[in-house]
Amino acid sequence: MRTYLCLLALAFACSSPKSDQEIFTEQQRKALFEQENQDSTSAEADLPALEKTLIDQGLVDIEKVIPGIKVELKYSTEDNFFGQDVYGDHMRCYLQPVVAEMLGKAQSELQKEYPNLTLLVYDGVRPLSVQQILWDSLDKPDSIKPLYVSDPKIGGLHNFGVAVDLTIFDTESGKPLDMGTAYDYFGYPAYPDRELQMVAEGKITKTHVANREILRKVMKGAGFTGIGSEWWHFNAFSRKEAGEKFQLIK
């Protein structure tokens, strides 16, 4: 009988109405969940059209996944080889998730050795629509345009979201390290392959080369490869690998 009464009391307790506090807590959770959904929907609605397209194609905003990294998209300004803003209100850098992860490793290694330095990214994914604008605006014969910009009919590594243009920023001075040339400079002083010659000719200095070496060291340590004609450009994959792993970004 005693056992029966205990079970009855327990059943009654379990089926008793919820307290005001429990009801209030559930209401709070529901309100918070609804607010988060509204904020998320509102934030996505406010994004530039190009940025929504990049998200839909699976790319990630590197500033959201790499602590401390800086972004200054040069193609959202007129401070580039073409002298025009081709991104408009798009100001954030996107890459393939695996490439962003590699870049995060480079950032971590850089700050581990030089706490006052951080990566400053100038360009990441470049959609084919933007590549076409650059191709069309280049006042050169089509036969030599590929020397300056990838043909959008073929696509380059920026168009897959697996290439990144960047430099190093000194948080103490508030300026990028001096690499000897501006970003997007076309000429031998910007060529890693010509550095010894350029130093000998007085076009760049050993300090410029040393600054570039810091960048190359952390990028190569994270799995990137550089190219011989641009100190700022690094690839996460070869063209063949990119074509096998990813789709061109439209």
C-alpha positions in Angstrom: 0.0 0.0 0.0 2.8 2.4 0.9 4.5 1.7 -2.4 1.3 2.3 -4.3 0.8 5.7 -2.5 4.4 6.7 -3.3 3.9 5.9 -7.0 0.7 7.7 -7.1 2.3 10.8 -5.5 5.1 10.7 -8.0 2.7 10.4 -11.0 0.7 13.3 -9.7 3.9 15.4 -9.3 4.9 14.6 -12.9 1.5 15.5 -14.3 1.1 18.6 -12.2 0.9 21.9 -14.1 4.2 23.7 -14.9 5.2 26.5 -12.5 5.1 30.1 -13.6 8.9 30.1 -13.7 9.0 27.1 -16.0 6.5 28.7 -18.3 8.4 32.0 -18.3 11.7 30.2 -19.1 10.1 28.4 -22.1 8.7 31.6 -23.4 12.1 33.2 -23.1 13.7 30.4 -25.1 11.1 30.6 -27.8 11.4 34.4 -28.0 15.2 34.1 -28.2 15.0 31.5 -30.9 12.6 33.5 -33.0 14.8 36.6 -32.6 17.9 34.8 -33.7 16.1 33.5 -36.8 14.8 37.1 -37.5 18.3 38.5 -37.1 19.8 35.9 -39.3 17.2 36.4 -42.0 17.5 40.2 -41.8 21.4 40.1 -41.9 21.3 37.9 -45.0 18.7 40.1 -46.6 21.0 43.1 -46.1 24.0 41.4 -47.9 25.1 42.7 -51.3 23.9 40.5 -54.1 27.4 39.3 -55.0 28.0 38.2 -51.4 24.7 36.2 -51.3 25.8 34.4 -54.5 29.2 33.5 -53.0 27.5 32.1 -49.8 25.1 30.1 -52.0 28.1 28.5 -53.8 29.6 27.3 -50.5 32.3 29.9 -49.9 33.1 31.4 -46.5 33.8 34.9 -45.2 37.4 34.7 -44.0 37.0 37.4 -41.3 34.4 35.2 -39.6 36.7 32.2 -39.4 40.2 33.7 -39.0 40.8 35.7 -35.9 42.6 39.0 -36.4 43.0 38.8 -40.2 42.5 42.1 -42.1 40.8 42.6 -45.4 41.0 45.4 -47.9 39.6 44.3 -51.2 41.6 46.3 -53.8 39.0 45.6 -56.5 36.4 47.3 -54.3 38.5 50.5 -54.9 40.3 52.1 -57.8 43.7 51.2 -56.3 44.5 48.3 -58.6 46.0 47.7 -62.0 42.8 48.4 -63.9 42.1 51.6 -61.9 38.4 50.8 -61.4 36.1 49.5 -58.7 34.6 46.2 -60.0 33.1 44.9 -56.8 30.9 47.8 -55.9 29.4 47.4 -52.4 31.0 44.0 -51.9 33.8 44.5 -49.3 34.4 41.1 -47.8 36.8 38.3 -48.8 35.5 34.8 -49.5 37.4 31.6 -50.2 36.7 27.9 -50.4 36.4 26.5 -46.8 39.5 24.4 -47.0 41.5 27.4 -48.4 40.3 29.6 -45.5 41.4 26.9 -43.1 44.9 26.9 -44.7 45.0 30.7 -44.5 44.1 30.5 -40.8 47.1 28.3 -40.2 49.3 30.9 -42.0 47.8 33.6 -39.8 48.4 31.6 -36.7 52.0 30.9 -37.5 52.7 34.5 -38.4 51.3 35.8 -35.1 53.1 33.1 -33.1 56.4 34.4 -34.4 55.5 38.0 -34.8 52.6 39.0 -32.5 52.5 42.5 -33.9 52.0 41.3 -37.5 48.8 40.1 -39.2 47.9 39.1 -42.7 46.2 41.7 -44.9 44.2 40.3 -47.7 43.7 42.2 -51.0 41.7 39.7 -53.0 40.3 36.2 -52.7 37.6 34.6 -54.9 36.9 36.5 -58.1 33.7 35.5 -59.7 33.7 34.9 -63.5 31.3 37.8 -63.9 34.0 40.1 -62.4 36.7 38.4 -64.4 34.8 39.2 -67.6 34.7 42.9 -66.6 38.5 42.9 -66.1 39.1 41.1 -69.4 36.8 43.4 -71.4 38.3 46.6 -69.8 41.9 45.7 -70.6 43.1 47.7 -73.5 45.3 45.0 -75.0 45.0 42.6 -77.9 43.3 39.4 -76.8 46.4 37.4 -77.7 48.4 39.0 -74.9 45.6 39.7 -72.4 46.4 36.4 -70.6 49.7 37.9 -69.5 47.8 40.3 -67.4 44.5 38.6 -66.5 43.0 35.1 -66.7 40.7 34.5 -69.7 37.1 34.1 -68.2 36.3 31.5 -70.8 38.9 29.2 -69.1 39.0 30.6 -65.6 41.9 31.0 -63.2 42.5 30.0 -59.6 40.9 33.2 -58.2 37.8 32.1 -60.1 37.7 28.8 -58.1 38.2 30.6 -54.8 41.5 28.9 -54.2 44.0 31.8 -54.7 44.6 34.7 -52.5 46.4 38.1 -52.8 47.8 39.5 -49.6 50.5 41.2 -47.7 51.5 41.7 -44.0 50.2 44.4 -41.8 52.1 45.8 -38.8 49.7 46.6 -36.1 52.2 48.7 -34.2 53.0 51.1 -37.1 49.5 50.9 -38.5 50.9 50.2 -42.0 51.6 47.2 -44.3 55.2 46.1 -44.4 57.1 47.6 -47.3 57.4 45.0 -50.0 59.2 47.2 -52.5 56.3 47.7 -54.9 52.6 48.4 -54.7 50.0 45.6 -55.0 49.2 44.8 -58.7 52.5 46.4 -59.9 53.5 44.8 -63.2 57.2 44.8 -63.6 60.4 43.0 -62.6 60.6 44.7 -59.1 57.5 42.7 -58.1 58.9 39.4 -59.4 60.1 37.0 -56.7 62.1 35.3 -59.5 64.0 38.5 -60.1 64.7 39.7 -56.6 68.5 39.2 -56.6 68.7 41.1 -59.9 66.4 43.8 -58.6 68.5 44.2 -55.4 71.7 44.4 -57.5 70.2 47.1 -59.7 68.9 49.0 -56.7 65.2 48.6 -57.7 64.3 47.0 -54.4 66.3 46.4 -51.1 67.3 43.5 -49.0 64.7 44.7 -46.4 62.0 44.4 -49.1 63.1 40.8 -49.8 63.2 40.0 -46.1 59.6 41.2 -45.7 58.5 39.1 -48.6 60.3 36.1 -47.1 58.2 36.4 -44.0 55.1 36.2 -46.1 56.4 33.4 -48.2 57.4 31.4 -45.2 54.1 31.4 -43.4 52.1 30.9 -46.6 54.2 28.0 -47.9 54.2 26.5 -44.4 50.4 26.4 -44.6 50.5 24.6 -48.0 50.3 27.5 -50.4 52.6 28.0 -53.4 53.7 31.3 -54.8 54.2 32.4 -58.4 57.3 34.0 -60.0 55.8 37.3 -61.1 53.8 38.5 -58.1 55.0 38.6 -54.5 51.4 38.9 -53.3 49.8 36.0 -55.0 49.5 32.5 -53.5 47.7 29.3 -54.7 46.2 26.6 -52.5 45.9 24.1 -55.4 47.1 23.7 -58.9 44.8 24.5 -61.8 44.3 20.7 -62.4 43.5 20.0 -58.7 41.1 23.0 -58.6 39.2 21.8 -61.6 38.8 18.3 -60.0 37.8 19.6 -56.6 35.7 22.7 -57.2 33.4 24.5 -59.6 34.2 27.8 -61.1 32.5 30.6 -59.1 29.9 32.5 -61.2 
